[in-house]
Amino acid sequence: MTSSRVPPQDIDTERALLGALMINQSAIYEVADVVHVDSFYAGKHRSVYDAMLSLYQKGEPIDIVTVASKLDERKQFEEIGGRSYLTELVEAAASPGSARHYAQTVQTKYLLRSLIDAASKIGELGFQEDREIEQVLDEAQQAVFAVSNAPMLRNFTAIKEELHEAWERLESLQKHTGALRGIPTGFAQLDNLLSGLQKSDLIILAARPSMGKTALALDIARLSATKHQTPVGVFSLEMSSQQLVDRMLAAQAGVNSWRLRTGKISRDEEYERLQAGIAELSEAPIFIDDKASNTVLAMRSVARRMKMEKGLGLVIVDYLQLITPSLNGSNVSLVQQVTEISRSLKGMARELDVPVLALSQLSRAIETRRGRPRLSDLRDSGCLAGETLIVDAETGIPHTIKKLAERNASMKVFALDEHFRIASHEAVRFFSSGKKHVFRLATRTGRTIHASANHPFKTLAGWKRLDELKEGDFIAAPHSLPASLPQDALSENELILLAHLLGDGCILPHQPYHYTTVSSMNREHVIRAAKELFTINAQVVRQKNWVHVYLPSPHRLTHGVYHPITNWYKKLGIERVRSYEKRIPDAIFACDQKGIALFLKHLWSTDGNISVKRIPGRNESMSIYYASSSKRLASQVSHLLLRLGIRSSIRRHTSVKGYRDMCHVYVESAPDQLSFLQMIGIADERAVHIPAHVARLRAIVHNTNNDVVPREAWRLVITPAKDEHDMSWRDVAQSMGIAYNGSALMKNSIGRGRLATIAKILESQTCLELATSDVLWDKIVSIEPGEVEDVYDATVPGVHNFVANDIVVHNSLEQDADVVMFIHREDKMDRNAEKTNVAEILIEKHRNGPIGKVDLLFDEEKTTFRSIEKADFGDFTPEATVTGEEETPF
């Protein structure tokens, strides 16, 4: 028989609630945060309430007229029964002041229906045999928890009541000396700093191996359970439950742990202590799960059950890096996986309302530094040298990551999204990561960056650490970087004059300012701009084929009165230096594309080249480059071209003896050269040849090898799309109109045009995104060791990367911990340390309290920590130092 049972509902009360909301204007404030659209059983009631919420959100009155208008606007007015039905709703509200009562009933019926839906969902989950059982169980439990956590009507709590409770709590704490708000750790000095382990907090305890982090965690579990009857759940991913029990028993009984494990207990007194320890531990509410390769989902499921059956006061996880992540795939880095795990552990702490103590392995940076641990050691995300440039995606101005960290401010940066698009994203934080050994990575296009060995770079196969990369690998770089809000602070004359002075000008202290050229057009550009900007009357001096344009001050120079060009340079923030030290000021980067193009047009007129390249036996081609002895200026020119979407490469040319080496910025591919001539061109006599150059380039079949997708795309992207489309390689070749030649095709990189064709054949969105992406896959040409430097990193939520030195790099990810503690033992770092077996417990992050340091004694024989008493070390006084409030969130 088919069941005819009707789901829980109360249509009359729904009508009464809607009517009351139209009569009593203040009633919506009492129910809007609890009753939602789906709370109503009748479809037309959902439509009416949705219209009311829309009015409420806009601050408009709720009555028959406004509700009718909103429904009519949505073309739902006649569907719900028109004005006559709205009138019926108003009449159904027997007591308009009873809206809260009506809402309570409506929400209760909704929760009962939700419970039925959850049961149905759980029934469906039971048939999904192909899924991991942990995921199925977690979804089932979440379905029930969602119902139990659904909002119900509740009153506000007056601060007066909260203050009264706070006062009572304070009085209780003062009367009962030593009482804590949180779960006791068993170490008085540590509890004084933390006030115990607080509910819903994630506490990270981190150290390098053999520092004793597992021993300390087990001590906290044992002492809290035996002395305070705190139910403790221990998830051990490294050690078996028997190993943990042996450790706790040795510590509880005070016997040598090695003799206990090997069965070499011989003295009666030790047997007695062991029996007493067993009796004490057997009464302790400690529960152990020693499943290896555990997931947070599985642990959360076990912890939920433990809380329901046994009660739960504390969860310990040993250790974080051994947890199997739910995030996998080529695009997911280790840093992202660890961050996802810590975030899930924080979610478990909040859901179960218990502290979660998670152990974590520190990076090896501390061994290189040979100092105390820092928060940056916990991230292990890689770092960049301080001079690394990051562009403000709004203004276009580049900043060093060191300066950004010192400013401690957020900024819009360029970053790569999951669809291979470069866009603006918020970097919420820049920070110092201490000192690290860095390496210099260089690419075919001349991009360079100094990064630590563990800093990840984007490859087609996903994020790879620098020490996993090699020469010949391809990494992601941006095709273009257009700023969204350029400032355009410079006039055309300023752009023109600055370009010529940076190119062929001599602006040095204690020397007459002058400009040298062979071009009459360049000469006139400088004379006119200097006159209009600074009323300078230029003086022209000829020397053979050269012309020197001297730029004297229009007024007398005395103490405190400077040449107008000197003042201009100071305003621009650039120095009066020789050619090999010249650089382009920030004001140029803040220009829009039109301003940048004008600047480059005149800069190219100084030391730039646009010519026809003729090689015997080959077709004519173009040679376009800019030459400078300033490596920095050359890099800046390359970046400005990138702002216009023009790709370039930098190559160093060795000069003859006595002259400095030169850096040439080449624009090489025919499409980029065409863009250069059409967008920029040149400002001297050579401009007359540009139309012919454009025609010549349009006739050239350009070489696609300058912008290709790495050959790994055949295996990583195209093959899965082919298999999904159920096609053979022969079918693909036939559809492309080429001869099938086995695997030979897949030995080479693939051009964007060909990849776009394949995307169309295979109907592959991924192939299409890759073919039309904003990424230039730049080949690594060298990786060389550098020095130990101050290093920095950034945090970009969501995309977790940013563009630095015109290369896509990974970012650091924030930990979700409320408390971060480190264990530091000087005797493990230095065999000649004065204090042996003394561990410093460093509280480096405390979201709601002070940070500081506590000294504990580690008993090697019993593998346990204990508080240090003065008697232990004679005149040595244990430390419990409070160093202040933590200001910067980790």
Phi, psi and omega in degrees: 000142176277133182290136179253015182292135179266135179301154179304130179192161178215089185298319182297318180292324176301316179297318181296320180296314180296321178296316180299323180294330178278340180268314184260106186296333182272351184296328183298329180294334184277340189235346188297330182276357183240308180277126179242179187302316183289351178294338182272139181278316183284133182299319182290332176290325176297319180296317181294315182292325178297320177296320178297316179298322179298317177295318181298319181293332179268359179076020181266153180293154179246110176208183184301317184294309184291322179294318178299318180296318180294318179294321179295321178300326180269004181060038178242359187298312181288330181297326183273353178114006175071195184297327182298323180287323177298323177296321178298323179296317179298318181292337181286343181279084182299327181224092183304334181280359182260025182303321180297319179295314179300317182298322179300317180293315180300316182290324178297316178296322179297318180295323177295319177295321179297323179295321176296317178297319179297318179297320178296318179297318179297323176298319178294320180300328181297338180267357182272075187287344183274356183263161177294134185298327180297319179292320180297313180297319180296317179296322179295315180293321178297325179298317179289317180298324180299322179290315183291337181261005179296145184292144171233161181297132177213156181276156171292154175258120179292143181297332178302317179293318180296319180295322178298316179295321180296320179295318178298320180295319180295317178299319180296319180294324180288324180289325182252085183304133179094352179291144183238154175280335183251191178281124181295144177270343185094355178241111190301316183293323177293319179294328178297324179282320186264344190057038183082176177271122189274147178302143178068006178272145168258120181248123177261126174246111189237148178190162171285163180305148176070014175274341176105024183292322178293320179298317180294319179297318179292326176297317179297317179297313184294311183292320180293323182284319184280324184269333186234004178056036177280121175293124185239129173255124181247120175255109183252112180265353184248316185250151178285163180298325180293322177296320179295318180297317179301318180295313181294323180293318178299318180292317182292319182275344181072040178244163180295122185293326179292318179293327178294316182292329183264000178074023183262039175274122186236333185276141180300321182299323179289323177299319180296317179295322178296318179296319177296319179296318179298317180298318181291317181289329181294336178270351183281134179281068178249129183235129188244134171238112185252029179292126177283159179053043180285158175246160178295324178301313181293318180295321179296321179296315179296318182294322177300312181296321179297319181294322181289323187268322188243346192083154183211128180243338184204139175242134177239132180238124182231105354226173195301317185290347179269353179289135178286121183283153174273338176276124178221175178115165186291335183270002183253122180273166177300322180299316179296320181296314180295321179295319178297323179294313181296324178294322178292323177295321176297320177298322178295319179298319181288318182296317183272351180057047176223155173288140175245118179260110183250128178274147182218143178274133179277157177289165182281359180302327182294327180289323177293319183281332182054050178221193179285151181294155176231167178299326181296333178293334182284331183288316181051045186251002182089159185213163182238151179296154187299331183276003177300133184263132175236130186270133171291115186292345178270311184267337184087358183279130177276144177229147174286146181295332177296313180297321179297321178293322179292327178286335179054049181230160176274165181198147173286130180232164173277138180210162182260129179265182185291347179259017180064034177252134174271126181212175180277132177221154184277123169268113188277344184199140169238140187205158176280143177240023178083213180246139177213158174284126182248160179236149179261116177256131179234146181244171182300326182279359178096001176291143177224154177205144177253119185219158176288163186298333184263009180282128183277144175237153184277122172241171179295334179273006180116192180280130179231137176296154180302322181285358173260353181268162179211167177302136181099342176288154179254135175236160186279136173223156182284145174285324180203159181220074180282128178286148184270332184227064180297151185266329180052056184277350183255143176279171179298318179297322177294317179299318183291309183296318181297318179301316182289322180290323176292328181281301186233018180269157174237096181243091185233148176299143175065019176226150178293133181288130179206167183227138184238133181203163171254353186264127177291327178293316177299318179302314181292324177301315183290315181300315183293314182295318180296323179293312184288329181277316191231011183053035179276130174265100185292150177243126185258128177235124181267142178216100186056238181276353185263155175234127176257125179254106180274142186238079182287157178292141178284353179224166182289137180265120177231186181298121180085356178244117188247163174300138181301330177289326176298312179298322180295315179298320178298318179297322179284344178081025178244159186263158173269096189226174179284169191301322184284354179249002185291152177212161180269133183286161181302329183301329178291319181291339179277359180281161173280180185298325180296315180294318178297317180298319179295317178300312181294327179301317181278329175296319180296336179288345181270293183239027179260162180230133169225108184210166177272132180258119182243118179239127181307133178084001181230157178292154177296147176218179182254149173239112180232119178203164174235137183244139178206146174277353177266111179298322181294316180296321179298317178297322179292322177297317178299320179293320178297323175298321178298325177298335178263004180078020181253121180280143179215170176221150182248130176228143181268135179242127180282127181269168179292161183306134180098349179239153180285150174296153182245147173254124179253129175261108185263136166253110197250316185287149182302316179299321179289322177296321178296316177298320180298312182294325182279328183266328187243292182074212182211154189256001181255198186299339181290348181298334182295337183271353186299316178306320179292321178297319180298315179297321180296318181292325180293339180271351183275133170276108191285155180278116183283354183291348179280346180215084184236164174262133183307152185297342177301342180299329178300317183278318189275332187240308188287316181301312177300323179292322178296314181296321179295329180273359178057050178238152174267166177296328176297320178296319180296313180300318179297319180293331179278349180078029179235163180285141178284125182230036177067224184270003183299324182298326186277004179275350184243159173296165186238132179289157182297321181296315180295321179295324177295322177296316179296321179300320179292319180296316185269358182053046185254116177293323180296316177298320181294317179298322180290323181290330184249021188287169175268015187257133166258120180274104188262131183278135176284129179252341177197149171225114186235142178292144178243215182253175171277123185227163168293133185233161188217165177208177182220166177234121179237096182301152176090287184272335175059037173202171176201165180266124180228130185051036179060033175228142179278122181232157179283159178249171173277149180247139181289142171279151180263011185290145173272329178226135174236122178240143175241150171253125177234127177237114183297326182291342176277340179264330184222114182297338182263016181299144182292316182263116177260145178063018175259122181253130174269122174265106185264116176267098186266345175218132177212099189302326186238030181189189184282158170258162182175201187217141176229135177263132175233154177262132178259123178268104184299320184294321184259003181044056180213152175262154171210157179297146181270126173258156182302327182294339183294330186228027178065247182278355181289129179253125180297150182252138169220086191259130173262122184258358176127177179283142175282127186258326185260121180294140182278000000 
